[in-house]
Amino acid sequence: MQLAMSGKTADRVPLMCQMSIGHMLLQTGSSASAFWNSAEIYAEGLLALRNAYRFDGILISLHGHSPDWEKKIGRIAKEGSTEVIDWKDGSRTVFPADDLPLHYQAEVRPPLSLSEFEPESIPGEISFIPVSQGLEFRLDPEHRFDIIDIVVEKGGRDYSIHGEVTSPFDYFLNLFGFREAFVGLIEEPAKVKDILQRYTAAVKKIAVGLVEHKVDAVKVSSPYAGSGFISPAFYREFVLPYEHQIAQVVQNRGVPAYVHTCGAIKDRLEMMIEAGFSGLECLDPPPLGNVELAEAKRRFGGQAFIKGNIDPVNVLLSGPEELIRRDARHRLDIGKPGGGYILSTACSIAPRTRRRNVEILAEIVEERGFYCSASD
């Protein structure tokens, strides 16, 4: 993994896929509420599935678990396979057995107005991870990196351990909601940039903390920076300068930083490299996105490593097995020459992907991923 992330060749192409929470829940059989809230149980799941799938690395997407989470429960109930927790603070969380939780606050937060917002009110410390569509994972300030320490201790000598931070652009969208935020890019760009810079300063602190706790790489999650959301011009103005600062602070400490952006990014590949990342992840192929691996290799191969780009829906989830084998071989044939390639799904392994389908990837890497020589 280290050699691949530095653009070089090792004995073979490494394999490492990101897994959805739903997939990990279904494959481990863990309690959904415990898997989400307990650093120890989450770590056990990550390590168990790494062993099952023979991945060369582990991505830790959630960190900052509170060891006292169970003390905050008012009532817990089962509704079929779903767990429902009513918390002592009046909020409620629904934990499906195959997906992200749904959290409902005791009081609904009124929408914020960008024109009335004071950027100075943004705290200097990050207190949550904006997971998806308003779902926030709260960070315990006294236990921000416990999960990192657990996984590094148990697997850090043998596997590449990756931490994750979220793009300042995501924090901005999470704060105002999509409509207010996107309109604000046009109507109040100066204020937006002030907000983004404040979030950037806070995210950099988390990124440095991950490095200090011995991760081997830092992933910057930036799912809303593709062409389905913003133009190349807006990417250059509202994403690139801030993600560049995060990439720089990580890499100045000798650790690679790579970016994960979903969907169609064909029109901004060079700008993502310009942001200073060591690697790009996802590179969703059609029909999920618009990036062909061979074209990506031609355009920036040698400048940054590539992690991808097996279609996690139309190939890995749907199968059949022979399609998975054929597609994985095809990705290796394109990505392997010259090094700097990690075989992976483009985005996360979908929840209901069969275990056998994922196991096939390690078999193909063993069959076709070895380099005959450093120049192969």
C-alpha positions in Angstrom: 0.0 0.0 0.0 2.8 2.4 0.9 4.5 1.8 -2.4 1.3 2.1 -4.4 0.4 5.4 -2.7 3.8 6.7 -3.6 3.3 5.8 -7.3 5.6 2.8 -7.2 5.3 -1.0 -7.7 5.5 -3.6 -5.0 5.1 -7.4 -5.4 1.5 -7.0 -6.4 -1.4 -4.6 -6.8 -2.9 -4.0 -3.3 -6.7 -4.5 -2.7 -8.7 -2.2 -0.4 -12.4 -1.4 -0.6 -14.5 1.0 1.4 -17.5 -0.7 3.0 -20.9 0.8 3.7 -22.2 0.6 7.2 -25.1 -1.5 6.0 -22.8 -4.1 4.5 -20.7 -4.3 7.6 -23.8 -4.7 9.8 -25.2 -7.5 7.6 -21.9 -9.4 7.4 -20.9 -9.1 11.1 -24.4 -9.5 12.6 -23.6 -6.8 15.1 -26.2 -4.7 16.9 -26.7 -1.7 14.7 -26.8 0.7 17.7 -23.6 -0.8 19.2 -21.8 -0.9 15.9 -22.5 2.8 15.4 -21.8 4.0 18.9 -19.1 1.7 20.3 -15.4 2.1 19.2 -14.6 -1.4 20.3 -17.4 -3.1 18.4 -16.8 -0.9 15.3 -13.1 -1.8 15.4 -13.9 -5.6 15.8 -16.1 -5.4 12.7 -13.5 -3.6 10.6 -10.8 -6.0 11.5 -13.0 -9.1 11.0 -14.1 -8.1 7.5 -10.5 -7.1 6.5 -9.6 -10.7 7.4 -12.5 -12.1 5.6 -11.9 -10.2 2.4 -8.1 -10.1 2.6 -7.9 -6.4 2.1 -4.5 -4.7 2.4 -5.9 -1.7 4.3 -8.7 -0.6 6.6 -10.6 2.7 6.3 -11.8 4.1 9.6 -14.6 6.5 8.6 -16.0 7.2 12.1 -14.0 8.3 15.1 -14.7 10.1 18.3 -17.0 7.5 19.9 -18.2 8.2 23.4 -17.4 5.4 25.8 -20.5 6.4 27.9 -23.0 6.2 25.1 -25.1 3.6 26.8 -25.6 5.8 29.8 -27.4 8.3 27.6 -30.1 5.8 26.6 -33.6 6.4 28.0 -35.3 3.5 26.3 -34.3 1.0 23.7 -36.8 -1.1 21.7 -36.8 -3.6 18.8 -39.1 -3.2 15.9 -38.5 -6.3 13.8 -34.8 -6.1 12.8 -34.7 -2.4 13.6 -33.5 -0.9 16.9 -35.0 2.3 18.2 -33.4 4.3 20.9 -35.1 7.2 22.8 -32.3 9.2 24.4 -32.4 11.0 27.7 -32.1 14.3 25.9 -35.4 13.8 24.1 -34.0 12.8 20.7 -34.6 9.5 18.9 -32.4 7.3 16.7 -33.7 4.6 14.4 -31.1 1.9 13.6 -31.9 -0.3 10.6 -30.1 -3.6 10.3 -28.8 -2.8 6.9 -28.3 1.0 6.6 -27.3 4.3 8.2 -29.3 5.3 11.3 -31.9 8.0 11.2 -31.7 10.6 13.9 -34.5 12.9 15.1 -33.8 15.8 17.3 -36.1 16.7 20.2 -36.5 20.1 18.7 -36.2 20.8 14.9 -33.5 23.3 14.1 -34.9 26.2 12.1 -33.2 26.7 8.8 -30.4 29.2 8.8 -30.2 32.3 6.6 -26.8 32.9 5.0 -27.3 36.6 4.8 -28.0 36.8 8.6 -25.3 34.3 9.6 -22.1 35.4 11.4 -19.1 33.3 10.3 -17.4 34.1 13.6 -19.9 31.9 15.4 -18.3 28.7 13.8 -16.4 27.0 16.6 -12.7 26.4 16.2 -13.0 22.7 17.0 -14.9 20.2 14.9 -17.6 18.5 17.1 -19.2 16.2 14.6 -18.9 14.4 11.3 -21.6 15.3 8.7 -22.2 11.7 7.5 -25.1 12.0 5.1 -28.3 14.0 4.5 -28.3 15.7 7.9 -27.0 12.8 9.9 -24.3 13.9 12.2 -21.9 11.7 14.2 -21.0 13.5 17.4 -17.3 13.5 18.4 -16.5 13.0 22.1 -13.8 15.7 22.7 -11.9 13.5 25.2 -12.0 10.4 22.9 -11.6 11.7 19.4 -9.0 9.1 18.3 -9.7 6.1 20.5 -10.9 4.0 17.5 -7.7 4.9 15.6 -5.5 3.7 18.5 -7.5 0.4 18.8 -7.2 -0.5 15.1 -3.6 0.7 14.8 -2.6 -1.4 17.8 -4.3 -4.5 16.4 -3.5 -4.2 12.7 -1.1 -1.4 12.1 1.9 -3.6 11.7 0.3 -5.6 9.0 -2.2 -3.4 7.2 -2.4 0.1 5.9 -4.7 2.1 8.3 -6.5 5.1 6.9 -8.3 7.9 8.7 -10.9 10.1 7.3 -11.9 13.8 7.4 -14.8 15.6 5.7 -14.4 18.4 3.2 -15.2 21.9 4.4 -17.6 22.2 1.5 -19.7 19.4 3.1 -19.8 21.2 6.5 -21.0 24.3 4.7 -23.8 22.3 2.9 -24.7 20.6 6.2 -25.0 24.0 8.0 -27.4 25.7 5.6 -29.0 22.9 3.5 -28.5 22.5 -0.2 -30.8 25.2 -1.5 -29.6 28.0 0.7 -26.0 26.9 0.4 -25.9 26.6 -3.4 -27.7 29.9 -3.9 -25.2 31.5 -1.5 -22.3 30.5 -3.8 -23.8 32.9 -6.3 -25.2 35.7 -4.1 -22.7 35.9 -1.2 -19.4 34.3 -2.3 -17.2 36.3 0.1 -19.1 35.2 3.1 -19.2 31.6 1.9 -15.4 31.7 1.6 -15.1 33.0 5.1 -17.2 30.1 6.4 -15.2 27.6 4.3 -11.9 28.9 5.7 -13.1 28.6 9.2 -14.2 25.0 8.7 -10.9 24.3 6.9 -8.9 25.5 10.0 -11.0 23.1 12.2 -10.8 20.1 9.8 -7.0 20.6 9.6 -6.8 20.0 13.3 -8.6 16.7 13.0 -6.4 15.7 10.1 -3.2 16.4 12.1 -4.7 14.5 15.0 -5.2 11.4 12.7 -1.6 11.6 11.6 -0.3 12.0 15.2 -2.2 8.8 16.0 -0.3 6.9 13.3 -2.6 6.5 10.4 -0.9 5.6 7.1 -3.1 7.9 5.0 -5.9 10.4 5.3 -8.9 10.3 3.1 -10.8 13.6 2.5 -14.5 12.7 1.9 -15.9 15.2 -0.7 -19.0 13.6 -2.2 -20.7 16.8 -3.3 -17.8 18.2 -5.3 -18.7 16.4 -8.6 -20.4 17.9 -11.7 -23.8 16.8 -10.5 -23.6 19.6 -7.9 -21.2 22.3 -8.9 -19.5 23.4 -12.1 -15.7 23.2 -12.7 -15.5 27.0 -12.1 -17.2 26.7 -8.7 -15.0 23.7 -7.8 -12.0 25.8 -8.4 -13.4 28.7 -6.3 -15.1 26.9 -3.4 -13.5 23.5 -3.1 -10.0 23.3 -4.4 -8.4 26.1 -2.2 -9.7 24.6 1.0 -9.1 20.9 0.3 -5.6 21.9 -0.8 -4.9 23.2 2.7 -5.9 19.9 4.2 -3.9 17.8 1.7 -0.9 20.0 2.4 -1.0 19.9 6.2 -1.2 16.1 6.0 1.5 15.6 3.4 3.8 18.0 5.1 3.9 15.4 7.9 4.9 12.6 5.6 1.5 11.0 5.1 -0.4 10.7 1.8 -3.8 12.4 1.5 -6.3 11.3 -1.1 -9.8 12.6 -2.0 -13.1 10.7 -2.5 -15.6 12.4 -4.8 -18.6 10.5 -6.1 -20.3 10.6 -9.5 -19.2 12.5 -12.6 -15.8 14.1 -12.2 -14.3 13.7 -15.7 -14.3 17.4 -16.2 -12.2 18.2 -13.1 -9.6 15.4 -12.7 -6.7 17.7 -13.3 -8.0 20.2 -10.8 -8.3 17.5 -8.2 -4.6 16.7 -8.8 -3.9 20.5 -8.6 -5.5 20.5 -5.1 -2.3 18.6 -4.1 -3.7 15.1 -3.3 -1.5 12.0 -3.5 -4.4 10.0 -4.9 -7.9 10.0 -6.2 -10.6 7.5 -5.1 -13.9 6.6 -6.7 -13.6 7.5 -10.3 -17.1 6.1 -10.8 -17.4 4.4 -14.2 -20.5 4.8 -16.4 -23.4 4.6 -15.6 -22.7 5.7 -12.0 -20.3 8.4 -13.1 -18.3 9.2 -16.3 -14.7 8.2 -15.7 -13.1 5.5 -17.7 -10.0 4.1 -16.0 -7.8 4.1 -19.1 -8.5 7.8 -19.7 -7.8 8.6 -16.1 -4.4 6.8 -16.3 -3.6 8.8 -19.5 -4.5 12.1 -18.0 -2.8 12.0 -14.5 -1.1 8.6 -14.2 2.2 9.1 -12.5 1.1 12.3 -10.8 -1.2 10.6 -8.2 -2.3 7.1 -7.3 -5.6 5.7 -8.4 -7.9 3.8 -6.1 -10.9 2.2 -8.0 -13.0 1.8 -10.1 -15.1 -1.4 -10.0 -18.8 -0.5 -10.3 -20.1 -1.4 -6.8 -23.8 -1.7 -8.0 -23.9 -3.0 -11.5 -20.9 -5.3 -11.1 -20.2 -6.2 -7.5 -23.7 -6.2 -6.1 -25.5 -7.6 -9.1 -22.9 -10.1 -10.3 -22.9 -12.8 -11.6 -19.5 -14.1 -10.4 -18.0 -14.3 -13.9 -18.8 -10.7 -14.5 -17.0 -9.7 -11.3 -14.0 -11.8 -12.3 -13.9 -10.3 -15.8 -14.3 -6.7 -14.6 -11.7 -7.1 -11.9 -9.2 -8.5 -14.4 -10.0 -5.6 -16.7 -9.3 -3.0 -14.0 -6.0 -4.7 -13.2 -4.9 -4.8 -16.8 -5.5 -1.1 -17.1 -4.4 0.1 -13.7 -1.5 -2.2 -12.9 1.1 -1.0 -15.5 3.6 1.5 -14.0 2.3 1.1 -10.4 0.4 3.6 -8.4 -2.8 1.6 -8.5 -5.0 0.1 -5.8 -7.8 -2.2 -6.8 -11.1 -1.1 -5.2 -14.7 -0.6 -5.8 -15.4 2.9 -7.0 -17.6 3.9 -4.1 -18.6 1.8 -1.0 -19.6 -1.9 -1.2 -23.4 -1.8 -1.2 -25.2 -3.2 1.9 -26.6 -6.4 0.3 -23.6 -7.4 -1.7 -22.9 -11.1 -1.2 -19.8 -11.9 0.8 -18.7 -14.3 -1.9 -18.8 -11.5 -4.5 -16.3 -9.5 -2.5 -14.1 -12.5 -1.8 -13.6 -12.9 -5.5 -11.5 -9.7 -5.6 -8.7 -11.1 -3.5 -8.7 -14.2 -5.7 -8.3 -12.1 -8.9 -5.5 -10.0 -7.3 -3.6 -13.2 -6.4 -4.2 -14.5 -10.0 -3.4 -11.3 -12.0 -2.1 -8.6 -9.7 1.6 -9.7 -9.3 4.4 -7.7 -11.0 7.0 -9.7 -12.7 9.5 -6.8 -12.4 9.7 -3.2 -11.3 9.0 -2.1 -14.8 6.0 -4.4 -15.4 
